[in-house]
Amino acid sequence: MSPPYVLTFEEREHFLAHGWIKITNAFTKDQAKTATKDVWTRLGMSETDKSTWEQWRVHMPNHVEFDAAEFAPRAWAAITELCGGEERLAPAARLWRDSFIVSLGTPEGEGKPVTPQQLDNFHVDGDTFVHYLDSPEQGLLVIPLFSDIEADAGGTVICPEAIPVLAKHLHDHPEGVSPRMTPRGGPDFAQEQNLDWFNAVGRGCSHFVEATGQVGDIYLLHPLMLHSASTNAKRNVRIITNPPVALSKPFCFDREDGDYSPVEQVTLRALGKTRLPGWKITAPREGVVPERVRIQERMKKEELQRLEELRAKGGVAEN
Protein backbone atom coordinates (compact mmCIF):
# COMPACT_ATOMS: atom_id res chain seq x y z
CA MET A 1 0.00 0.00 0.00
CA SER A 2 1.15 3.54 -0.71
CA PRO A 3 1.51 5.92 2.26
CA PRO A 4 -1.02 8.73 2.70
CA TYR A 5 -0.49 11.78 0.51
CA VAL A 6 2.37 13.91 1.79
CA LEU A 7 2.49 16.68 -0.80
CA THR A 8 0.67 19.88 0.02
CA PHE A 9 -1.88 21.21 -2.44
CA GLU A 10 0.63 23.90 -3.44
CA GLU A 11 3.42 21.34 -4.02
CA ARG A 12 1.20 19.12 -6.12
CA GLU A 13 -0.03 22.06 -8.21
CA HIS A 14 3.53 23.30 -8.67
CA PHE A 15 4.55 19.92 -10.02
CA LEU A 16 1.59 19.81 -12.39
CA ALA A 17 2.35 23.31 -13.64
CA HIS A 18 6.14 23.14 -13.84
CA GLY A 19 7.16 19.48 -13.74
CA TRP A 20 9.30 19.73 -10.60
CA ILE A 21 9.23 20.26 -6.85
CA LYS A 22 11.85 20.59 -4.15
CA ILE A 23 11.57 18.62 -0.90
CA THR A 24 13.60 20.39 1.80
CA ASN A 25 15.34 18.67 4.73
CA ALA A 26 14.59 15.23 3.33
CA PHE A 27 17.65 13.75 5.06
CA THR A 28 20.18 15.02 7.60
CA LYS A 29 23.70 16.40 7.38
CA ASP A 30 24.92 13.44 9.43
CA GLN A 31 23.40 11.03 6.90
CA ALA A 32 25.11 12.90 4.09
CA LYS A 33 28.44 12.95 5.94
CA THR A 34 28.32 9.20 6.50
CA ALA A 35 27.40 8.51 2.88
CA THR A 36 30.20 10.71 1.49
CA LYS A 37 32.96 9.96 4.02
CA ASP A 38 35.15 8.12 1.48
CA VAL A 39 34.54 10.38 -1.52
CA TRP A 40 38.00 11.96 -1.62
CA THR A 41 39.82 8.67 -1.23
CA ARG A 42 37.67 7.18 -3.96
CA LEU A 43 38.40 10.15 -6.21
CA GLY A 44 42.13 10.04 -5.51
CA MET A 45 42.02 13.78 -4.86
CA SER A 46 42.42 16.12 -1.88
CA GLU A 47 39.49 18.14 -0.63
CA THR A 48 41.82 20.97 0.41
CA ASP A 49 44.22 20.99 -2.56
CA LYS A 50 42.49 22.15 -5.73
CA SER A 51 45.59 21.34 -7.78
CA THR A 52 44.56 17.67 -7.44
CA TRP A 53 41.11 18.33 -8.93
CA GLU A 54 41.97 16.85 -12.31
CA GLN A 55 38.40 16.55 -13.63
CA TRP A 56 35.72 19.22 -13.54
CA ARG A 57 32.94 16.67 -13.08
CA VAL A 58 33.11 13.02 -12.07
CA HIS A 59 30.35 10.40 -12.35
CA MET A 60 31.40 7.90 -9.69
CA PRO A 61 30.49 4.21 -9.67
CA ASN A 62 28.59 2.78 -6.73
CA HIS A 63 29.73 0.61 -3.82
CA VAL A 64 26.87 0.87 -1.32
CA GLU A 65 23.08 0.65 -1.63
CA PHE A 66 20.56 2.07 0.81
CA ASP A 67 16.78 2.08 1.12
CA ALA A 68 15.30 5.40 0.02
CA ALA A 69 12.19 4.86 2.16
CA GLU A 70 14.37 4.68 5.27
CA PHE A 71 16.96 7.25 4.20
CA ALA A 72 14.52 9.98 3.13
CA PRO A 73 10.97 8.88 4.07
CA ARG A 74 9.07 12.06 3.12
CA ALA A 75 10.84 12.27 -0.23
CA TRP A 76 10.12 8.62 -0.89
CA ALA A 77 6.44 9.13 -0.04
CA ALA A 78 6.39 12.10 -2.44
CA ILE A 79 8.00 9.98 -5.16
CA THR A 80 5.34 7.29 -4.80
CA GLU A 81 2.60 9.92 -4.83
CA LEU A 82 3.88 11.55 -8.02
CA CYS A 83 4.15 8.17 -9.74
CA GLY A 84 0.65 7.07 -8.77
CA GLY A 85 1.40 4.84 -5.80
CA GLU A 86 4.14 2.50 -4.69
CA GLU A 87 2.40 -0.39 -6.44
CA ARG A 88 3.27 1.27 -9.76
CA LEU A 89 7.00 1.32 -8.96
CA ALA A 90 9.57 -1.38 -9.63
CA PRO A 91 10.98 -2.81 -6.35
CA ALA A 92 14.48 -1.65 -7.32
CA ALA A 93 13.28 1.97 -7.27
CA ARG A 94 13.77 1.99 -3.49
CA LEU A 95 17.49 1.29 -3.85
CA TRP A 96 19.65 4.38 -3.93
CA ARG A 97 23.40 4.11 -4.41
CA ASP A 98 26.55 6.07 -3.59
CA SER A 99 27.20 6.72 -7.28
CA PHE A 100 27.91 10.36 -6.58
CA ILE A 101 28.22 13.03 -9.24
CA VAL A 102 30.90 15.45 -8.07
CA SER A 103 31.32 18.86 -9.69
CA LEU A 104 34.59 20.69 -9.04
CA GLY A 105 34.79 23.27 -11.81
CA THR A 106 37.98 24.33 -13.56
CA PRO A 107 40.67 26.98 -12.88
CA GLU A 108 39.86 28.59 -16.22
CA GLY A 109 36.16 28.86 -15.42
CA GLU A 110 36.48 30.07 -11.83
CA GLY A 111 34.60 33.33 -11.36
CA LYS A 112 33.13 33.13 -14.86
CA PRO A 113 29.54 31.85 -14.74
CA VAL A 114 27.90 31.13 -18.08
CA THR A 115 24.27 31.55 -19.07
CA PRO A 116 22.10 28.45 -19.40
CA GLN A 117 21.90 28.91 -23.17
CA GLN A 118 25.70 28.55 -23.32
CA LEU A 119 25.73 25.16 -21.62
CA ASP A 120 26.48 22.16 -23.83
CA ASN A 121 25.38 19.26 -21.63
CA PHE A 122 21.59 19.37 -21.97
CA HIS A 123 19.89 15.97 -22.02
CA VAL A 124 17.19 13.84 -20.45
CA ASP A 125 18.25 10.86 -18.39
CA GLY A 126 18.13 7.29 -19.56
CA ASP A 127 21.17 6.32 -21.61
CA THR A 128 20.54 2.60 -21.07
CA PHE A 129 17.34 2.11 -23.10
CA VAL A 130 15.48 3.01 -26.28
CA HIS A 131 13.03 5.79 -25.39
CA TYR A 132 9.28 5.86 -25.87
CA LEU A 133 6.68 8.27 -24.52
CA ASP A 134 5.60 5.60 -22.03
CA SER A 135 9.04 4.19 -21.12
CA PRO A 136 8.93 2.72 -17.60
CA GLU A 137 12.70 2.74 -17.06
CA GLN A 138 12.68 6.41 -16.00
CA GLY A 139 9.50 7.20 -14.10
CA LEU A 140 10.90 10.21 -12.27
CA LEU A 141 14.21 12.07 -12.06
CA VAL A 142 15.53 12.50 -8.50
CA ILE A 143 18.39 14.78 -7.41
CA PRO A 144 19.38 14.50 -3.73
CA LEU A 145 21.83 17.18 -2.56
CA PHE A 146 24.76 15.77 -0.56
CA SER A 147 26.43 19.18 -0.33
CA ASP A 148 25.21 22.75 -0.04
CA ILE A 149 24.79 24.27 -3.50
CA GLU A 150 24.59 28.02 -3.99
CA ALA A 151 24.03 29.90 -7.23
CA ASP A 152 26.77 29.48 -9.86
CA ALA A 153 28.28 26.60 -7.87
CA GLY A 154 27.50 23.64 -10.10
CA GLY A 155 23.80 23.17 -9.50
CA THR A 156 21.90 21.24 -12.16
CA VAL A 157 20.12 23.62 -14.56
CA ILE A 158 16.62 22.48 -15.51
CA CYS A 159 14.34 23.69 -18.30
CA PRO A 160 10.63 23.12 -17.58
CA GLU A 161 9.48 24.77 -20.82
CA ALA A 162 11.17 22.03 -22.86
CA ILE A 163 8.90 19.25 -21.56
CA PRO A 164 6.33 19.76 -24.37
CA VAL A 165 9.12 19.57 -26.98
CA LEU A 166 10.34 16.23 -25.62
CA ALA A 167 6.80 14.89 -25.19
CA LYS A 168 5.82 15.74 -28.77
CA HIS A 169 9.02 14.21 -30.17
CA LEU A 170 8.36 10.94 -28.37
CA HIS A 171 4.65 10.98 -29.17
CA ASP A 172 5.45 11.42 -32.85
CA HIS A 173 7.92 8.53 -32.86
CA PRO A 174 6.17 5.45 -31.46
CA GLU A 175 8.88 3.37 -33.18
CA GLY A 176 11.28 4.59 -30.50
CA VAL A 177 14.25 6.92 -30.35
CA SER A 178 17.81 6.51 -29.15
CA PRO A 179 18.93 8.01 -25.81
CA ARG A 180 20.07 11.00 -27.90
CA MET A 181 16.61 11.25 -29.53
CA THR A 182 17.50 9.84 -32.97
CA PRO A 183 14.40 8.05 -34.36
CA ARG A 184 14.67 4.36 -35.13
CA GLY A 185 15.80 3.90 -38.71
CA GLY A 186 17.72 7.17 -38.69
CA PRO A 187 21.49 7.50 -39.05
CA ASP A 188 23.53 6.30 -36.08
CA PHE A 189 20.44 5.10 -34.19
CA ALA A 190 22.43 2.25 -32.64
CA GLN A 191 25.46 4.43 -31.85
CA GLU A 192 26.13 6.89 -29.07
CA GLN A 193 25.65 10.37 -30.49
CA ASN A 194 26.43 13.85 -29.33
CA LEU A 195 24.00 16.10 -27.45
CA ASP A 196 23.31 18.45 -30.37
CA TRP A 197 19.56 17.75 -30.46
CA PHE A 198 19.12 18.48 -26.75
CA ASN A 199 21.43 21.51 -26.78
CA ALA A 200 19.47 23.02 -29.67
CA VAL A 201 16.28 22.67 -27.64
CA GLY A 202 17.99 24.27 -24.64
CA ARG A 203 19.24 27.22 -26.67
CA GLY A 204 15.67 27.86 -27.81
CA CYS A 205 14.36 28.18 -24.25
CA SER A 206 14.21 31.31 -22.10
CA HIS A 207 13.35 30.12 -18.57
CA PHE A 208 15.65 27.94 -16.49
CA VAL A 209 15.90 26.90 -12.84
CA GLU A 210 19.17 26.18 -11.04
CA ALA A 211 18.90 23.34 -8.50
CA THR A 212 20.39 25.10 -5.49
CA GLY A 213 19.79 24.25 -1.86
CA GLN A 214 21.11 22.77 1.35
CA VAL A 215 22.39 19.33 2.23
CA GLY A 216 19.37 17.06 2.52
CA ASP A 217 17.19 18.80 -0.05
CA ILE A 218 15.85 16.67 -2.91
CA TYR A 219 14.54 17.76 -6.30
CA LEU A 220 11.86 15.60 -7.94
CA LEU A 221 11.60 16.17 -11.69
CA HIS A 222 9.40 14.91 -14.50
CA PRO A 223 11.32 12.28 -16.54
CA LEU A 224 11.20 14.50 -19.66
CA MET A 225 12.80 17.43 -17.83
CA LEU A 226 15.64 18.77 -19.98
CA HIS A 227 18.63 19.53 -17.77
CA SER A 228 22.35 20.19 -17.84
CA ALA A 229 25.34 20.24 -15.54
CA SER A 230 26.51 23.80 -14.94
CA THR A 231 30.10 25.01 -14.87
CA ASN A 232 30.59 25.57 -11.11
CA ALA A 233 32.16 29.00 -11.43
CA LYS A 234 32.63 29.20 -7.65
CA ARG A 235 34.54 25.89 -7.49
CA ASN A 236 32.68 24.82 -4.36
CA VAL A 237 32.53 21.06 -4.05
CA ARG A 238 29.12 19.94 -5.30
CA ILE A 239 27.95 16.39 -4.59
CA ILE A 240 24.65 14.93 -5.75
CA THR A 241 23.29 11.57 -6.83
CA ASN A 242 20.81 10.79 -9.54
CA PRO A 243 18.82 7.67 -8.55
CA PRO A 244 16.43 6.48 -11.29
CA VAL A 245 12.87 5.65 -10.34
CA ALA A 246 11.67 2.82 -12.57
CA LEU A 247 8.04 1.78 -12.94
CA SER A 248 6.71 -1.77 -12.77
CA LYS A 249 4.75 -1.14 -15.99
CA PRO A 250 4.90 1.52 -18.72
CA PHE A 251 3.09 4.80 -18.23
CA CYS A 252 -0.52 4.64 -19.40
CA PHE A 253 -2.09 7.61 -21.16
CA ASP A 254 -5.46 6.01 -21.86
CA ARG A 255 -6.92 5.01 -18.50
CA GLU A 256 -10.63 4.17 -18.46
CA ASP A 257 -10.89 5.25 -14.81
CA GLY A 258 -8.91 8.46 -15.39
CA ASP A 259 -6.56 7.60 -12.52
CA TYR A 260 -3.52 9.25 -14.05
CA SER A 261 -0.48 9.84 -11.89
CA PRO A 262 0.77 13.43 -11.57
CA VAL A 263 3.67 12.49 -13.86
CA GLU A 264 1.24 11.20 -16.50
CA GLN A 265 -0.89 14.32 -16.11
CA VAL A 266 2.14 16.53 -16.81
CA THR A 267 2.89 14.56 -19.97
CA LEU A 268 -0.71 14.80 -21.19
CA ARG A 269 -0.85 18.53 -20.43
CA ALA A 270 2.40 19.01 -22.34
CA LEU A 271 0.72 17.42 -25.35
CA GLY A 272 -2.47 19.41 -24.91
CA LYS A 273 -4.44 16.19 -24.35
CA THR A 274 -6.58 14.61 -21.66
CA ARG A 275 -5.89 11.07 -22.89
CA LEU A 276 -4.24 9.31 -25.83
CA PRO A 277 -6.62 6.62 -27.10
CA GLY A 278 -4.95 4.28 -29.52
CA TRP A 279 -1.38 5.47 -28.97
CA LYS A 280 1.06 2.58 -28.54
CA ILE A 281 4.65 1.75 -29.29
CA THR A 282 5.39 0.06 -32.62
CA ALA A 283 8.77 -1.57 -31.95
CA PRO A 284 10.35 -3.63 -29.15
CA ARG A 285 11.66 -2.15 -25.93
CA GLU A 286 15.43 -2.50 -25.97
CA GLY A 287 18.35 -1.90 -23.65
CA VAL A 288 21.52 0.03 -24.48
CA VAL A 289 24.99 -0.36 -22.93
CA PRO A 290 26.56 3.11 -22.91
CA GLU A 291 30.28 3.80 -22.78
CA ARG A 292 29.64 5.41 -19.38
CA VAL A 293 29.05 1.97 -17.86
CA ARG A 294 32.36 0.63 -19.13
CA ILE A 295 34.17 3.72 -17.81
CA GLN A 296 32.58 3.34 -14.39
CA GLU A 297 33.59 -0.32 -14.20
CA ARG A 298 37.21 0.75 -14.63
CA MET A 299 36.78 3.55 -12.10
CA LYS A 300 35.32 1.16 -9.55
CA LYS A 301 38.37 -1.07 -9.70
CA GLU A 302 40.63 1.94 -9.16
CA GLU A 303 38.51 3.21 -6.25
CA LEU A 304 38.53 -0.19 -4.56
CA GLN A 305 42.30 -0.29 -4.84
CA ARG A 306 42.68 3.14 -3.20
CA LEU A 307 40.24 2.22 -0.41
CA GLU A 308 42.10 -1.04 0.22
CA GLU A 309 45.44 0.79 0.35
CA LEU A 310 44.00 3.22 2.89
CA ARG A 311 42.71 0.39 5.08
CA ALA A 312 46.06 -1.42 4.86
CA LYS A 313 47.78 1.69 6.19
CA GLY A 314 45.26 2.00 8.99
CA GLY A 315 44.30 5.44 7.70
CA VAL A 316 41.04 7.32 7.75
CA ALA A 317 39.49 8.75 4.62
CA GLU A 318 39.08 12.51 4.34
CA ASN A 319 35.60 13.77 5.19
C-alpha positions in Angstrom: 0.0 0.0 0.0 1.2 3.5 -0.7 1.5 5.9 2.3 -1.0 8.7 2.7 -0.5 11.8 0.5 2.4 13.9 1.8 2.5 16.7 -0.8 0.7 19.9 0.0 -1.9 21.2 -2.4 0.6 23.9 -3.4 3.4 21.3 -4.0 1.2 19.1 -6.1 0.0 22.1 -8.2 3.5 23.3 -8.7 4.6 19.9 -10.0 1.6 19.8 -12.4 2.3 23.3 -13.6 6.1 23.1 -13.8 7.2 19.5 -13.7 9.3 19.7 -10.6 9.2 20.3 -6.9 11.9 20.6 -4.1 11.6 18.6 -0.9 13.6 20.4 1.8 15.3 18.7 4.7 14.6 15.2 3.3 17.6 13.8 5.1 20.2 15.0 7.6 23.7 16.4 7.4 24.9 13.4 9.4 23.4 11.0 6.9 25.1 12.9 4.1 28.4 12.9 5.9 28.3 9.2 6.5 27.4 8.5 2.9 30.2 10.7 1.5 33.0 10.0 4.0 35.1 8.1 1.5 34.5 10.4 -1.5 38.0 12.0 -1.6 39.8 8.7 -1.2 37.7 7.2 -4.0 38.4 10.1 -6.2 42.1 10.0 -5.5 42.0 13.8 -4.9 42.4 16.1 -1.9 39.5 18.1 -0.6 41.8 21.0 0.4 44.2 21.0 -2.6 42.5 22.1 -5.7 45.6 21.3 -7.8 44.6 17.7 -7.4 41.1 18.3 -8.9 42.0 16.9 -12.3 38.4 16.6 -13.6 35.7 19.2 -13.5 32.9 16.7 -13.1 33.1 13.0 -12.1 30.3 10.4 -12.3 31.4 7.9 -9.7 30.5 4.2 -9.7 28.6 2.8 -6.7 29.7 0.6 -3.8 26.9 0.9 -1.3 23.1 0.6 -1.6 20.6 2.1 0.8 16.8 2.1 1.1 15.3 5.4 0.0 12.2 4.9 2.2 14.4 4.7 5.3 17.0 7.2 4.2 14.5 10.0 3.1 11.0 8.9 4.1 9.1 12.1 3.1 10.8 12.3 -0.2 10.1 8.6 -0.9 6.4 9.1 0.0 6.4 12.1 -2.4 8.0 10.0 -5.2 5.3 7.3 -4.8 2.6 9.9 -4.8 3.9 11.5 -8.0 4.1 8.2 -9.7 0.6 7.1 -8.8 1.4 4.8 -5.8 4.1 2.5 -4.7 2.4 -0.4 -6.4 3.3 1.3 -9.8 7.0 1.3 -9.0 9.6 -1.4 -9.6 11.0 -2.8 -6.3 14.5 -1.7 -7.3 13.3 2.0 -7.3 13.8 2.0 -3.5 17.5 1.3 -3.9 19.7 4.4 -3.9 23.4 4.1 -4.4 26.6 6.1 -3.6 27.2 6.7 -7.3 27.9 10.4 -6.6 28.2 13.0 -9.2 30.9 15.4 -8.1 31.3 18.9 -9.7 34.6 20.7 -9.0 34.8 23.3 -11.8 38.0 24.3 -13.6 40.7 27.0 -12.9 39.9 28.6 -16.2 36.2 28.9 -15.4 36.5 30.1 -11.8 34.6 33.3 -11.4 33.1 33.1 -14.9 29.5 31.8 -14.7 27.9 31.1 -18.1 24.3 31.6 -19.1 22.1 28.4 -19.4 21.9 28.9 -23.2 25.7 28.6 -23.3 25.7 25.2 -21.6 26.5 22.2 -23.8 25.4 19.3 -21.6 21.6 19.4 -22.0 19.9 16.0 -22.0 17.2 13.8 -20.4 18.3 10.9 -18.4 18.1 7.3 -19.6 21.2 6.3 -21.6 20.5 2.6 -21.1 17.3 2.1 -23.1 15.5 3.0 -26.3 13.0 5.8 -25.4 9.3 5.9 -25.9 6.7 8.3 -24.5 5.6 5.6 -22.0 9.0 4.2 -21.1 8.9 2.7 -17.6 12.7 2.7 -17.1 12.7 6.4 -16.0 9.5 7.2 -14.1 10.9 10.2 -12.3 14.2 12.1 -12.1 15.5 12.5 -8.5 18.4 14.8 -7.4 19.4 14.5 -3.7 21.8 17.2 -2.6 24.8 15.8 -0.6 26.4 19.2 -0.3 25.2 22.7 0.0 24.8 24.3 -3.5 24.6 28.0 -4.0 24.0 29.9 -7.2 26.8 29.5 -9.9 28.3 26.6 -7.9 27.5 23.6 -10.1 23.8 23.2 -9.5 21.9 21.2 -12.2 20.1 23.6 -14.6 16.6 22.5 -15.5 14.3 23.7 -18.3 10.6 23.1 -17.6 9.5 24.8 -20.8 11.2 22.0 -22.9 8.9 19.3 -21.6 6.3 19.8 -24.4 9.1 19.6 -27.0 10.3 16.2 -25.6 6.8 14.9 -25.2 5.8 15.7 -28.8 9.0 14.2 -30.2 8.4 10.9 -28.4 4.7 11.0 -29.2 5.4 11.4 -32.9 7.9 8.5 -32.9 6.2 5.5 -31.5 8.9 3.4 -33.2 11.3 4.6 -30.5 14.3 6.9 -30.4 17.8 6.5 -29.1 18.9 8.0 -25.8 20.1 11.0 -27.9 16.6 11.2 -29.5 17.5 9.8 -33.0 14.4 8.1 -34.4 14.7 4.4 -35.1 15.8 3.9 -38.7 17.7 7.2 -38.7 21.5 7.5 -39.0 23.5 6.3 -36.1 20.4 5.1 -34.2 22.4 2.3 -32.6 25.5 4.4 -31.9 26.1 6.9 -29.1 25.6 10.4 -30.5 26.4 13.9 -29.3 24.0 16.1 -27.5 23.3 18.5 -30.4 19.6 17.8 -30.5 19.1 18.5 -26.7 21.4 21.5 -26.8 19.5 23.0 -29.7 16.3 22.7 -27.6 18.0 24.3 -24.6 19.2 27.2 -26.7 15.7 27.9 -27.8 14.4 28.2 -24.3 14.2 31.3 -22.1 13.3 30.1 -18.6 15.6 27.9 -16.5 15.9 26.9 -12.8 19.2 26.2 -11.0 18.9 23.3 -8.5 20.4 25.1 -5.5 19.8 24.3 -1.9 21.1 22.8 1.3 22.4 19.3 2.2 19.4 17.1 2.5 17.2 18.8 -0.1 15.9 16.7 -2.9 14.5 17.8 -6.3 11.9 15.6 -7.9 11.6 16.2 -11.7 9.4 14.9 -14.5 11.3 12.3 -16.5 11.2 14.5 -19.7 12.8 17.4 -17.8 15.6 18.8 -20.0 18.6 19.5 -17.8 22.3 20.2 -17.8 25.3 20.2 -15.5 26.5 23.8 -14.9 30.1 25.0 -14.9 30.6 25.6 -11.1 32.2 29.0 -11.4 32.6 29.2 -7.6 34.5 25.9 -7.5 32.7 24.8 -4.4 32.5 21.1 -4.0 29.1 19.9 -5.3 27.9 16.4 -4.6 24.6 14.9 -5.8 23.3 11.6 -6.8 20.8 10.8 -9.5 18.8 7.7 -8.6 16.4 6.5 -11.3 12.9 5.6 -10.3 11.7 2.8 -12.6 8.0 1.8 -12.9 6.7 -1.8 -12.8 4.7 -1.1 -16.0 4.9 1.5 -18.7 3.1 4.8 -18.2 -0.5 4.6 -19.4 -2.1 7.6 -21.2 -5.5 6.0 -21.9 -6.9 5.0 -18.5 -10.6 4.2 -18.5 -10.9 5.2 -14.8 -8.9 8.5 -15.4 -6.6 7.6 -12.5 -3.5 9.3 -14.0 -0.5 9.8 -11.9 0.8 13.4 -11.6 3.7 12.5 -13.9 1.2 11.2 -16.5 -0.9 14.3 -16.1 2.1 16.5 -16.8 2.9 14.6 -20.0 -0.7 14.8 -21.2 -0.9 18.5 -20.4 2.4 19.0 -22.3 0.7 17.4 -25.4 -2.5 19.4 -24.9 -4.4 16.2 -24.3 -6.6 14.6 -21.7 -5.9 11.1 -22.9 -4.2 9.3 -25.8 -6.6 6.6 -27.1 -5.0 4.3 -29.5 -1.4 5.5 -29.0 1.1 2.6 -28.5 4.6 1.7 -29.3 5.4 0.1 -32.6 8.8 -1.6 -31.9 10.4 -3.6 -29.1 11.7 -2.1 -25.9 15.4 -2.5 -26.0 18.4 -1.9 -23.7 21.5 0.0 -24.5 25.0 -0.4 -22.9 26.6 3.1 -22.9 30.3 3.8 -22.8 29.6 5.4 -19.4 29.1 2.0 -17.9 32.4 0.6 -19.1 34.2 3.7 -17.8 32.6 3.3 -14.4 33.6 -0.3 -14.2 37.2 0.7 -14.6 36.8 3.6 -12.1 35.3 1.2 -9.5 38.4 -1.1 -9.7 40.6 1.9 -9.2 38.5 3.2 -6.3 38.5 -0.2 -4.6 42.3 -0.3 -4.8 42.7 3.1 -3.2 40.2 2.2 -0.4 42.1 -1.0 0.2 45.4 0.8 0.4 44.0 3.2 2.9 42.7 0.4 5.1 46.1 -1.4 4.9 47.8 1.7 6.2 45.3 2.0 9.0 44.3 5.4 7.7 41.0 7.3 7.8 39.5 8.8 4.6 39.1 12.5 4.3 35.6 13.8 5.2 
